[in-house]
Every structure is written in structure tokens, then in C-alpha cells.
Amino acid sequence: MLLPLLLAAVLSACGGDDDAVPVVVSAPVSTEPWIARSITNGAKLAVDEINAAGGLTLARDERRPLKLVTLDNASSPATALANAREAVDRKAAILITDGTGARAIGDLTDRAHLPAFVVFEGGAGLIDPQRHPTVFRLAPADAIMTRRLADYIANQLPKVAMITDDSGYGTQGRAALRDAFTVDEVQVVSDQVIPRRAQDLAPQILQAKRSGADRLVVWASAADVAATLEAVAKAGWDVPVLSGQTGEDPLIRQRLVAHPEYLSRLRFVSSRITAEMGPKPFNQFRARYERAVGVDEVGVQQDGRDVIQPPDWPMYPYDAVKLAAEAAKDAGALGAPLVQALNDGTRITGANGDQRAYNRDYHEGVSPQDTYFARYEGFEFVPVVDDPLSGTLPKVNQLR
């Protein structure tokens, strides 16, 4: 499934004239393909739409085409930093990243006046407007999602077992979970760290079960979430499992295709797909996305129909490119003037109808009110009904 993604990125990067301005994506192409595909495809749609409208508008009505360049960071901070250097060398308009290596990237992008958007990872230490005025997040922060998760279960007085992996995503999530559970006085009876993409979690699940836990919280890669669900089922442990946004990664459904019942115990917290105004803006974005880049197939079937992934996470890189383009128009230039415009509050209406804007003191792009919980019905995920906000949200079609 990686070949079409890589080919599209190469073709996009090689197309256009020599005056084209790069939009550089640094994503985990070889290690987390769903994340990389979401980022690349969302950015590609925005680039294509801007070019179709005449290109990036700069000073004196100057217009320049954009070109998309996708670089694989392989979930390595060192590689992500090298990708950021390449973005600077290419004189990119913006850098879009899943968040790998964001702390080190900020030192580089600040010196180069290159706006960098984190569009997946939510760690608290990744965003600091005073230290790194060029780094913005357009994705839900861990502190928001984990606090929502703690609030969701706190009234049930649970005993929680935590499993996090040793990736940046897992490490940052673990810190946020511990803080959220402390605030809500949620008892943590087991806290284990596993290797990313662990092969056998039977020992960890046994230890968590023996701790007396009645909730299992997993903040880890999609492969580890799938392995956890499988190990819980094999252990005969009837326990609810909760995760972060990796819970919707198609890899989980692919791994558990023979056992959809394993998914029924999973709840995940993520950014809600549709906005307060309803589903119309997202549905319009989805139609454009699927016409331009195709339908994202999960790779499993339900009731004889293909299950498809809604383009919820591609919204963020799409909005990042559109916001940067609007800021460049306001500033009349790239580099420092573009960063200044972003920090001065350039605003757009995003793909799902939510407003996107920052200021010099706040670089978070998703509101605490914009997160929800989902569960699985077969291989489709739907909003839960036992959370006040989630229960008001419409189901998003995932069958073709």
C-alpha cells in the first residue's frame, strides 16, 4: 500500500515549473503508513486546490505554484531533523510533520523562519510559542484527550492498568495520562511500558489482570493496540480497553479481521470529525478528497461491502496548507513575514467548518470541546452514546 503513496509524492514533487514553492511533509512512511498517508494526501489536496486557483499569492499579486515533497522520517527524531534541514535547504513555504523530533526541529525552523505544523502527535513538550514561535499544532493535544478520557471514566471509580509503548507518542501520552488521572483521582494499579510493535503481550496482560484492574488504557502504536486486544481476548479477560487516536488506524482492523468481536471492547478518544454546524462541511471536503486522491480502503469487508476510512486526519494537513497560504497572502511574503502573520491571527474556516487560527501565545489548533469517543460496530467506528458530546454526533459512513 506504500507504493501509490510514494509514487504520488514523487510525481507531485517533480511536477510543475522550476519556480514552484515546496510544501515539505516529513512523515513515518515506512513505519506508520496510515499516519503518513493521511498527512500526504491531505496536504496534496490543498496543494492541488491552491494551484488550480492560480497558485500561492504573494506581494504585488505575484503568484507561484506549490509542489508537494514527501520525506520518510521512519519515526526517527534524527531522520526527522534531517528532513527539516532539507525543507530549509529547499526554501519550503512550510514543513508539515506528524510530530517526530519536533523539539529539535523547532530550533532549526526558528532560525530559518520556516513555519512547522505538527498534525498528529500531541505531546505537551512539542509546542511552546515563546521558545519556538515557528511551531504550531493542528491536531488534538495529549493533555486534552487524556483529560477527556479521565473525565469519561472517573465517575465509575475505576482501577486502571496502563500500557504505553516506548515511542515518542507513547512516552508523551504516558506523561499526559498520569497527569490526567492524578487530577481526576483515578487509581492506577498497573503501569507498564512495552516496545513499539511488541510481538507478544501475554505477560503484560497477565500482570495487568492480576493487579485487579477493571479498565485497560493503551497509549501506543496501532500494532500494539491490536496486540493488546488479541492478548486480552486470549487471556479470557473481560475488560474495557481505551486508547488514543491510534484506535482508528486501519491496521487494527486488518490484524483482527478474523475476530471483529475483539474490537467491541475498544473505545478511543480522538478529535471529532464533524463540527457544531453539522456534517455538511466535512461531507463536502470528503467528496473533494475522494475525487482527488481516491477512497481510503481499510482492507476488510462488512456485510459484503468494503469498509473505507473517512478522511478525518487528512483534514489537519489540508487546513495547515490552506492556513499558511492565507497567511502568505496577508504577509505578502514567505519566511519571517509568514510566521508573523500566523502569530498575528490569520484565520480560515477549516475542512469540517471549524475555525483555524493562532496567536503569539497559543499555538494549539484544536479546542478541548472538539474531542469525542468512538466505539466499534463490526469494523465501523461510531460515536459512543454514554458521553454527552459524543452522543450528539452523527455516524459517518464507512461502507461502500
C-alpha positions in Angstrom: 0.0 0.0 0.0 3.0 2.3 0.3 3.9 2.3 -3.4 1.0 4.5 -4.5 1.7 7.0 -1.7 5.4 7.2 -2.6 4.7 7.4 -6.3 2.2 10.2 -5.8 4.7 12.1 -3.7 7.5 11.7 -6.2 5.2 12.8 -9.1 3.9 15.8 -7.2 7.4 16.8 -6.2 8.7 16.5 -9.8 5.8 18.3 -11.4 5.3 22.0 -12.0 7.8 24.6 -13.1 11.1 25.5 -11.5 9.5 28.4 -9.7 7.3 26.2 -7.6 7.5 26.6 -3.9 7.9 23.3 -1.9 5.5 22.2 0.8 7.5 19.6 2.7 5.9 16.7 4.5 8.0 14.7 7.0 6.0 11.5 7.9 6.6 7.9 9.1 6.0 6.4 5.6 7.9 3.1 6.3 6.8 2.7 10.0 3.2 4.1 10.4 1.7 4.1 6.8 -1.8 5.2 7.8 -0.4 8.3 9.5 1.9 9.1 6.6 -0.8 8.5 4.0 -3.2 10.8 5.9 -0.7 13.6 6.1 0.5 13.3 2.5 -3.0 13.0 1.0 -4.4 15.9 3.0 -1.5 18.2 2.0 -1.7 17.1 -1.6 -5.4 18.0 -1.9 -4.7 21.5 -0.5 -1.7 22.0 -2.8 -3.7 20.9 -5.9 -6.6 23.2 -5.0 -4.3 26.2 -4.4 -2.6 25.5 -7.8 -5.9 25.1 -9.6 -6.9 28.6 -8.2 -3.7 30.2 -9.6 -1.1 29.3 -7.0 0.3 31.0 -3.9 -0.5 34.7 -3.7 2.4 36.9 -2.6 3.4 40.6 -2.9 2.2 42.7 -5.8 -0.3 39.9 -6.8 2.7 37.6 -7.5 1.6 34.0 -7.8 3.7 31.0 -7.6 2.7 27.3 -7.8 3.2 24.9 -4.9 4.8 21.4 -5.1 4.5 18.7 -2.5 7.6 16.9 -1.3 7.1 13.9 1.0 10.1 12.6 3.0 10.1 9.5 5.2 11.2 10.1 8.8 10.8 6.4 9.7 9.6 7.5 13.2 13.2 8.6 13.9 13.9 12.0 15.5 17.3 12.1 13.8 15.8 11.5 10.4 13.0 14.0 11.1 15.7 16.6 11.9 17.5 15.8 8.6 14.2 16.2 6.8 13.7 19.6 8.4 17.1 20.6 7.2 16.2 19.6 3.7 13.0 21.6 3.9 15.1 24.7 4.8 17.6 23.9 2.0 14.7 23.7 -0.5 13.3 27.0 0.8 10.0 25.4 1.6 6.9 27.5 2.4 6.0 25.2 5.3 7.0 21.9 6.9 4.3 19.5 8.0 5.2 16.7 10.3 3.5 14.0 12.4 5.5 15.4 15.4 8.5 13.1 15.3 11.6 15.1 16.5 9.5 18.2 16.9 11.6 19.6 19.8 14.8 19.6 17.8 13.0 20.7 14.6 11.9 23.8 16.4 15.4 25.1 17.0 16.1 24.7 13.2 12.8 26.2 11.9 13.1 29.2 14.3 16.4 30.1 12.8 15.1 29.6 9.3 11.8 31.3 9.9 10.1 28.2 8.5 6.5 27.5 9.8 6.2 23.9 11.0 2.9 22.2 11.7 2.5 19.2 13.9 -0.5 17.3 12.6 -0.6 14.1 14.7 1.3 13.8 17.9 0.0 15.6 21.0 2.9 15.8 23.5 3.0 18.8 25.8 6.6 19.5 25.2 6.3 19.8 21.4 4.5 23.2 21.4 6.0 26.2 23.2 5.1 29.5 21.5 7.7 31.5 23.5 10.6 29.2 22.8 9.5 28.1 19.3 7.4 30.7 17.6 7.5 28.8 14.3 6.0 25.5 15.6 2.2 25.1 15.6 0.0 22.1 16.2 -3.1 21.3 14.2 -4.2 18.1 16.0 -5.7 17.4 19.4 -3.1 17.7 22.3 -2.5 14.8 24.6 -3.4 16.9 27.6 -6.9 17.5 26.0 -7.5 13.9 25.0 -6.2 12.3 28.2 -8.2 14.7 30.4 -11.3 13.8 28.5 -10.5 10.2 28.9 -10.0 10.6 32.7 -13.3 12.5 33.0 -15.1 9.9 30.9 -14.3 7.1 33.3 -13.7 8.9 36.7 -17.3 8.6 38.0 -17.1 4.8 37.7 -14.2 4.8 40.3 -12.1 2.5 38.1 -8.9 0.7 38.8 -6.8 1.4 35.7 -4.0 -0.6 34.2 -1.8 1.5 31.8 0.2 0.1 28.8 2.2 2.6 26.8 4.9 1.9 24.2 8.4 3.4 24.2 7.9 5.6 21.1 7.6 9.4 21.4 3.9 9.1 21.0 3.7 6.5 23.9 6.1 8.3 26.2 4.3 11.7 25.8 0.9 10.0 26.2 2.0 8.3 29.4 3.0 11.6 31.0 -0.3 13.1 30.0 -2.3 10.1 31.3 -0.5 10.2 34.6 -1.3 13.9 35.0 -4.9 13.5 34.0 -5.5 10.5 36.3 -3.9 12.5 39.2 -6.3 15.4 38.6 -9.4 13.2 38.5 -8.1 10.9 41.3 -8.3 7.9 39.1 -6.5 4.9 40.7 -3.7 3.4 38.6 -2.9 -0.1 39.7 -0.5 -1.1 36.9 1.8 0.9 34.7 3.8 -0.9 32.0 6.0 0.3 29.1 6.3 -2.0 26.1 8.5 -1.9 23.0 6.8 -0.3 20.0 5.3 -3.1 17.8 5.7 -5.7 20.5 5.2 -9.2 19.3 3.7 -10.9 22.4 1.9 -9.0 25.2 0.6 -12.1 27.1 2.9 -11.4 30.1 1.9 -7.8 30.4 -1.8 -8.5 30.1 -1.5 -11.2 32.8 0.3 -8.7 35.1 -2.4 -6.1 34.4 -5.2 -8.6 35.1 -3.6 -9.7 38.4 -3.3 -6.1 39.5 -7.1 -6.0 39.9 -7.6 -3.5 37.1 -11.1 -3.1 35.7 -10.0 -0.7 32.9 -7.1 -1.1 30.5 -5.7 2.1 28.9 -3.4 1.7 25.9 -1.5 4.6 24.5 0.7 3.1 21.8 1.1 2.4 18.1 -1.8 0.7 16.2 0.1 -2.5 16.1 0.4 -2.5 19.9 -3.3 -1.7 20.3 -4.2 -4.7 18.1 -1.8 -6.9 20.0 -3.3 -5.8 23.3 -6.9 -6.6 22.1 -5.7 -10.0 21.0 -3.9 -10.8 24.2 -6.8 -9.7 26.3 -9.2 -12.0 24.4 -6.8 -14.9 24.7 -6.4 -14.3 28.4 -10.2 -14.5 28.8 -10.2 -11.1 30.5 -13.5 -9.2 30.2 -12.1 -5.7 30.5 -12.9 -2.5 28.6 -9.9 -1.2 26.6 -9.4 2.5 25.9 -6.9 4.1 23.6 -5.9 7.3 21.9 -6.4 8.2 18.3 -4.4 5.2 17.0 -7.5 3.2 17.9 -8.9 4.1 14.4 -5.9 3.1 12.4 -7.0 0.6 9.7 -4.1 -1.7 10.8 -6.0 -2.7 13.8 -9.0 -3.9 11.8 -6.6 -5.6 9.3 -4.9 -7.5 12.1 -8.2 -8.5 13.7 -10.1 -9.3 10.6 -10.9 -12.8 11.7 -12.1 -11.6 15.1 -14.2 -8.4 14.9 -15.6 -9.3 18.3 -12.2 -8.3 19.8 -12.9 -4.7 18.6 -16.1 -4.5 20.6 -14.3 -3.8 23.9 -12.3 -0.9 22.4 -13.1 2.8 22.9 -10.8 5.5 21.6 -10.6 9.3 22.2 -9.9 11.4 19.1 -10.8 14.7 17.5 -14.4 14.8 16.4 -15.0 14.6 12.7 -17.9 17.0 12.2 -18.2 20.5 13.7 -21.0 22.2 15.6 -22.7 23.4 12.4 -23.2 19.8 11.3 -21.8 17.3 8.8 -22.2 19.3 5.6 -18.7 21.0 5.5 -17.0 17.7 6.2 -19.1 15.8 3.6 -18.1 18.5 1.0 -14.4 18.1 1.9 -14.7 14.3 1.8 -16.3 14.4 -1.7 -13.4 16.6 -3.0 -10.8 14.4 -1.2 -12.2 11.1 -2.6 -12.5 12.6 -6.1 -8.9 13.8 -6.0 -7.0 11.1 -4.2 -9.4 8.2 -4.1 -11.2 6.3 -1.4 -9.0 5.1 1.5 -9.9 1.4 1.8 -9.4 -0.2 5.2 -8.8 -3.6 3.6 -11.7 -5.5 5.3 -15.3 -6.1 4.4 -18.5 -5.9 6.4 -21.9 -7.3 5.3 -20.3 -7.9 1.9 -19.2 -4.3 1.5 -15.8 -2.7 1.6 -15.0 -0.7 4.7 -13.5 2.7 4.0 -11.7 5.1 6.2 -13.2 8.6 6.4 -10.6 11.4 5.8 -10.7 12.8 9.3 -7.0 13.1 9.9 -6.2 14.4 6.4 -8.2 17.4 7.4 -5.4 18.7 9.5 -2.6 18.9 6.9 -5.1 20.2 4.5 -6.1 23.0 6.8 -2.4 23.7 7.6 -1.5 24.3 4.0 -4.6 26.4 3.4 -3.9 28.5 6.6 -0.3 29.0 5.6 -1.4 30.1 2.1 -3.8 32.6 3.6 -1.1 33.9 5.9 1.3 34.3 3.0 -1.3 36.3 1.2 -1.7 38.5 4.3 2.0 38.9 4.7 2.9 39.2 1.1 6.0 37.0 1.5 7.3 33.7 2.9 9.6 33.3 5.8 9.5 35.7 8.7 6.5 37.7 7.4 4.5 34.5 7.0 5.4 33.4 10.6 4.4 36.9 11.8 1.0 36.7 10.0 0.3 33.3 11.6 1.2 34.6 15.1 -1.0 37.7 14.4 -4.1 35.6 13.9 -4.6 34.8 10.2 -7.8 32.8 10.2 -9.6 30.4 7.8 -12.6 28.1 8.0 -11.3 24.6 8.1 -12.3 21.5 6.2 -15.1 20.5 8.7 -16.3 24.0 9.3 -14.2 24.7 12.5 -12.2 28.0 12.6 -8.4 27.6 12.4 -6.2 30.4 13.8 -3.3 31.0 16.2 -1.8 33.9 18.2 1.7 34.5 19.5 0.8 33.0 22.9 -1.3 30.0 21.8 -0.2 27.5 19.1 -2.8 24.8 19.6 -5.3 24.4 16.8 -7.9 22.0 18.2 -10.2 23.1 21.0 -10.9 20.9 24.1 -14.5 20.9 23.1 -13.7 19.2 19.8 -12.8 15.7 21.1 -15.1 12.7 21.3 -15.1 9.0 22.0 -15.9 6.2 19.5 -16.5 2.5 19.6 -16.7 -0.2 17.0 -19.8 -1.8 15.5 -18.2 -4.6 13.5 -15.4 -2.8 11.6 -17.0 0.7 11.6 -16.4 3.1 14.4 -19.3 5.2 15.7 -19.6 7.8 18.4 -20.4 6.4 21.9 -23.7 7.2 23.5 -22.6 7.4 27.1 -20.7 10.7 26.7 -22.8 13.9 26.4 -20.9 15.4 23.4 -20.2 12.2 21.6 -23.8 11.1 21.8 -24.9 14.2 19.8 -22.6 13.4 16.8 -23.8 11.8 13.6 -22.4 8.5 12.4 -20.0 8.9 9.4 -20.5 6.5 6.6 -17.7 3.9 6.3 -19.1 1.3 3.9 -19.0 1.2 0.1 
